[in-house]
Amino acid sequence: MSERLSDEGMDLLFRKARTHNNWRPIPVSDDVLRELYDLMKWGATSANCSPARILFLRTPEAKQRLLPALAPGNIEKTMSAPVTAIIAYDGKFYDKLPKLFPHADARAWFADTPELAEVTARRNSSLQGAYFMLAARALGLDCGPMSGFDHAKIDHEFFPADATQGAFQQEYFPDSHIKTNFLCNLGYGEPEKLFPRSPRLDFDEACKLL
């Protein structure tokens, strides 16, 4: 039986964790971002497929490339965040299954079934995005996950399918099959600027015991 997490740990990850829109001007180091990934990668995915691909935008130049894709209400909080992560997924995640799931020919389950591959990649990258936020909170970071952006513009700018579109594409995502799932701002939030916490559904409103 695993040890139960302390109440303080549960508060940090869930009960007192909030979505932040305002950020203190404190940088997040590359070492912390690496540590974050090295925690989140252990979260379960189906057939260990691990389709999430993450771009950490942490320079003004990178943020400017993102700016045209943002909804107006998301601009200020994203530009002021120390880091904005693009949580994306690789539609050809199955090419890495010989490494990730070596005890069966798992690649064959997806390579010729594009609809199954797409659903699997989207679902499991969403799972990994949740692990991402829990790992960030465990490391003392605050999160600001969000929709409210133009998927097509982000994919075109950061994950273009045509490798002739720029050196960035050729270096990081050659022959890209990457698509954006959601964005998550990271940093150290300003708790005094949080809105009052919204309610959640009670157990009996959301769950049934059969």
N, C-alpha and C positions, 0 to 999 in steps of 0.2 A: 504494500500500500504506500503510495507516495505521500510525502508530508503535505499538509494543508498550508497554503499560502497564508501569511499573516494578514490581519485586518488592514494593516498599513499598506501592504502590498496590493490588496484588493482595492483599497481606496485609490492608490496611485494608478492602477490600470483601468479601473472602471468607475467607482462611485464618485470620486472627486475629479476624474478626468473630464476635460471640457474641450470643445472646439474653439480655438483661439483665432481672432482676427487682428489683434494688435500685438506688436512684438517689441521687446527690448532690443536695443542695438548691441547685442552680444553675438559674436560669430559662432558658428558651429564648425568644429574642425573636421578635416577630412578623416582623421583617425576615428572620430565618433561615428561618422557616416559608414565607415567600413565595419565598425563594431556593430552598428545597427543591422547591416545586412547579414553579418555573421551570426546574429541571433535569429532573425526572421527566417533564414533559409531552412531552419529545422522544422518549421511548421508543416503539417501533413498536406500533401496534394495527391490526387488520384494517380496511381502508378508512378508516384514520385516525379510527376511530369515537370514541375517547377517552371511554368511558362512565363512568370513575371520577369520583365526587364525594366530597369529603373535608370532614369537619367536624373542626376542631382544638379539642378541649376543653381549655382552659388556665386556667379559673377554678374555684374550689371549688364555685360554684353549678352550673356545667356538669357537673362530676364527680358531684355529688349526683343530678343527673337520670339519669346513667348507672348509678349504684350498684345500683338494684333489678334490673337486667338481668344483673349479673355473677355468675358462679359463685363460690362462697365462696373458692376458691383463687386467684382473680384479683383480689380486692378490694384487699388491702393494696398490692400492687405497682402497681395502677392508681391508687389514691388518692394514692400518694406520687410518681408520675411527674409531671414538670413539664407534660407534654402527653400527652393520649391522642387519637389520630386514629381516627375512624371512617372506614374505607375502604368506601365504598358505591358503588352503580352506578345509573345512570339507565336504567330500562327503556325509555324513549322517547328514548334517545340519538340515534336516527335523525333527530329534528327538527333537529339541529344539523349534519347531513351536508351540506346545501347550502353551508354555510360551510367545513366541514372537508374535503369531498371534492367540490369544485365542478365537476370535469371529467366527471362522470357523475351520473345521477339515482339516487344510492345510497340515498336515502331510500326509494324504491320497493322496494328489495330486502328491507326489514325491516318497513315500516309495516303491511302486511297479513299478515305471518307472525309472530305473537307468539311462537311456540316458537323460531324462529330468532333473533328479537331477544333473547329471554331468554338463550339459550345464548351468543350473541355478547357480550352485556353482561357476563355473569358471567365468561366466559373472559378477556375483554380487561381487565376491571377487576382480575382477579387478576394479569394481567401488569403492569398499572400499579401494583398494590400492591408487586410485586417491584421495579419501578423506583423506587418511593417509598423502599424501604428502602436500596437502593444509593445513591440521591441523599442520603439522610440520613447514611449512613456517610461518603460523600465529603465532607460538610460537617462531619465530626467529631462527629456525634451517634451515640448508641447507640440500638438498637431493641429492643423487646420485643413482637413480633407474637404474637397469640393468638386462639384460638377460646375456647370456654368462656363463652358468654353466650347470652342469650335473644334471638334475632333479632327475634321478633315484638314484644317489649317495646321494643327500641331503635327499630325502625321506627315503632312507635306514638308513642313519645315525641319522636323527632327528625324523622321523615319521614311524618307522618300524611297519609293520602290525602284526608281531609276538611279543606279549607282553613278551615273554621269552628272548628277545634280550637285555634287560638291565633295570636297575632301573629307568633311565630317562623316558623310554617309559611307564613303569607301573605307575609312579607318575603323569605324565603330560598328556599323550595321550593313556590311556588304550584302547585296541581294536581299534586301530587307523584306521581312514579312511581319514587321512590328506594327502594332496598333495601340493607340492610347486607350486606357481604361478610365483613370481618374487622376486628379492632381492632389498633392498634399503638401501644404506649407509646413515647415519645420523651424523650430527655434525655441526661444524662451519667452513665453507670453506674458502679457500684462494682466494679471487676474483682476485688478481693480476696474478694468474696462469690459469685463464679461457681462453679458446679459443675464438676468435671472434664469435659473435652470428650468428647462421645459419638463413637463411631466412625462412619464412613461406608462405604458400599459401594465396593468396588474397581471399576475399569473393567470387568473381565470379568464381574462380578456384575450389572452394570446395563446394559451396552452390547454391541452386536454390530456387527461391520463386514461389510457385504454387498458 
